[in-house]
Amino acid sequence: MASMFRSEEVCLVQLFLQSGSAYNCVSELGELGLVEFRDLNPNVNAFQRKFVGEVRRCEELEKTFSYLEQEINRSMSPPLRGPLPPPCPIPAAPQPRELITIEEESERLARELREVSRNRDSLRAQLTQLCQYQGVLTHTHSLTASQGPIPAPENTGLFDNRNDVHLSFVAGVVHPWKVPSFERLLWRACRGYIIVDFREMEYRLEHPDTGEMVQWTVFLISYWGEQIGQKVKKICDCFRTQTFAYPESTSEREVILQGLHVRIEDIKVVLSQTESFLQQLLVRAVAVLPQWRVRVQKCKAVEMVLNLCSPSVTDKCLIAEAWCPVAKLPELQSALREGGRKSGSGVDSFHNRLPCSTSPPTLFPINSFTAGFQSIVDAYGVACYREVNPALYTIITFPFLFAVMFGDIGHGLLMVLLALYLVLEEKDPKLNNSSNEIFRMVFGGRYLILLMGLFSMYTGAVYNECFSRGVSPFASGWHVEPMFKANQWNSSVLAENNLLSMDPVVPGVFTNPYPFGIDPVWGLANNKLTFLNSYKMKMSVIVGILHMSFGVCLSFFNYTSRGQVSSIFLVLLPELFFMLSLFGYLVFMVIYKWIVFKSSDSRVAPSVLINFIDMFLFVGNKPFYNGQAVVQKVLVALALCSVPVLLLGKPTYEYIKHKMRGRMSVGDRRPLVENGSINTRQEVEEEEPFDAADVYMHQAIHTIEYCLGCISNTASYLRLWALSLAHSQLSEVLWVMVMRIGLKWQGLTGSVVLFAVFLFFAILTVAILLVMEGLSAFLHALRLHWVEFQNKFYSGTGYKLSPFCFTALIDASAPM
């Protein structure tokens, strides 16, 4: 929990890796995911580094694996459902000699696949062509066999001697989509000097270019004349039709048909054997490809890390620098020792801690529960090193602020059921590997949704709302009978007034507060909205001031961890005094009024708002307690005095501290030998220049932003009241306008109508109240945490520790 509150302690280490064991040492570190390597060769081109040849070799293997996977997806029968499954167990990074074996086997397998696939495609193309030829001869045989002499035209001239006309044929197949345009162009170009007939084939054949199954259309064109024949052939070539030789005699066509039948059967046998051998190759590829891919990915990652290292002077070892959590240093040394043992090296690799002037990266341990809350904080900005992590408190405050705006028992229960399903099925591969981005985002925040639903049920119980309807687990504290006994209500009053007012001053009308939440009798009151407005508005102000004050207090831990004790007295305390003297006193007056004044005093109780305004005007009004005027003057004076302290305190302190440090540094530079020329003291490191104007300006901006922000941020928390009221009213409108209609019907018809109305009501509830209103409340709660809460203590200018980890690399490269 301490590392969740503040990031783990991280140090910079220098690794001395022996040349013979460097590969295995880095591989062991990748399995553990301990360190983040730094680039020691920033000025060296990526193509000029020492291990670039090995990296290119792995990239070539990845191209081979991509081809194998492409062939598996294209030709596997039956086809795989989804991507290739990951290997189990995950193999280790291969040794150099093992990588050679993988390279040889993968190249051999890819070469065989290419050859067999090429033969298979060639056989398929031949089979398709022969089947098309067979279909052409079969469908056109009846046409040419029964064709008689060519009829003579009515006008004499060109066809006076029709016995000299020689009839020729062009036959083939055309895509069915091209038939209308093909036929139209033939008639227009040949001007009717042709006879065209189209017949559809009974079966589908594969398209040679696209691979889709097409029901081809057979055509037979009869023409006479050499010029007409040339036009017909050009048009066929233009439409990319497949034409075949068409004998004129019936006997020749029958002989060709018999030969085609024999050749088709032979090709089918050969194609079946080819397909069987291809499937055997694909099964081998499916068995070994996942392991090969993971091992090559690990090898490539190791070689890229080795490219970040710098060779030693003697070139006998590699020097690397990396960030490592201090608590993991023993594991780091064990990994280096294990890498040396696997390599058979006689000298172990080792590490040294280095001092560092730059800020280390931030590392927070997360799990499936805290990941969603940490993502909310990281979206604003990653915490600086050893800075207080808001995610620890966001686990409670974020669902609570959401529930204040979304409070409803029924709606919260629906969210809980959805989140429970996702939590209980979180190990289901279908949910973990979903390709839908929105669903993956919802699935990642399943625990956040669960807490939001539970808190919404709690606040819904406080509001006494379940699908906008009140529940009555306890007896109401309001009673009607005393109004009649006091003779304030009688028959004449009931007859003259549509609405009656219950007076809490009358004894017995209001006996005791409701045990939990809001009394259900307010659901029947005409001034329900006025009461809820007052209640939720004050509640929003109280929650907001407590939330912001807590954020200011958290800056105490940041100052103490950085050794900035002066900031506690010159920044933290003035900020707290300013906020609590004004807005904390406002919360005190609200709670004081709730506790001290009873329902019988409701008409004479002083106004909180009027007293708060008069506090700044130093005007007397009806007080809450004795000595209120003096207390208010002291609080206003304290708030006003904290402003100049906040404005000038820290810059002045830093200016004085800088001057004193400068005097001390001048005194420390005296030589040890007064009359000599040798100064044995080392020069003091140059300090950063101190710009007083810049420091004062920065603090002035911070002071103005904080003082104005206390007002604007307090008003910003009123969104809790506004969205809670909007959700409640929208839910009530949906019940009154939709569900109440179905409840008016009776009998069998009423049951049918109620079912239809309830279905419509459920759809609107999920679409509007759960999805739209829930997203709106989520975004507003997000803004309250980012701007109003985290702005008080959290800078978010750090960067994450990204350890070298094989698991993260494999997950990132896995297809979704």
NORSULZI-V991506 format. One record per helix or strand. SS is the DSSP state (H for helix, E for strand). FROM is the first residue (numbers start at 1). TO is the last residue. If there is no record, write none. Layout:
BEGIN
ss:SS from:FROM to:TO
ss:SS from:FROM to:TO
END
This chain:
BEGIN
ss:H from:2 to:5
ss:E from:6 to:6
ss:E from:10 to:18
ss:H from:22 to:32
ss:E from:35 to:38
ss:H from:46 to:48
ss:H from:52 to:75
ss:H from:96 to:145
ss:H from:162 to:164
ss:E from:167 to:174
ss:H from:176 to:190
ss:E from:194 to:200
ss:E from:205 to:206
ss:E from:213 to:214
ss:E from:217 to:224
ss:H from:226 to:238
ss:E from:242 to:244
ss:H from:250 to:308
ss:E from:310 to:311
ss:E from:317 to:325
ss:H from:326 to:343
ss:E from:350 to:354
ss:E from:362 to:362
ss:H from:371 to:380
ss:E from:388 to:388
ss:H from:391 to:406
ss:H from:409 to:424
ss:H from:429 to:432
ss:H from:437 to:444
ss:H from:446 to:463
ss:E from:466 to:466
ss:E from:469 to:469
ss:E from:478 to:478
ss:H from:481 to:485
ss:H from:491 to:496
ss:E from:510 to:510
ss:H from:520 to:524
ss:H from:528 to:562
ss:H from:565 to:596
ss:H from:599 to:601
ss:H from:608 to:617
ss:H from:628 to:667
ss:H from:692 to:716
ss:H from:719 to:743
ss:H from:747 to:792
ss:E from:800 to:800
ss:H from:806 to:813
END
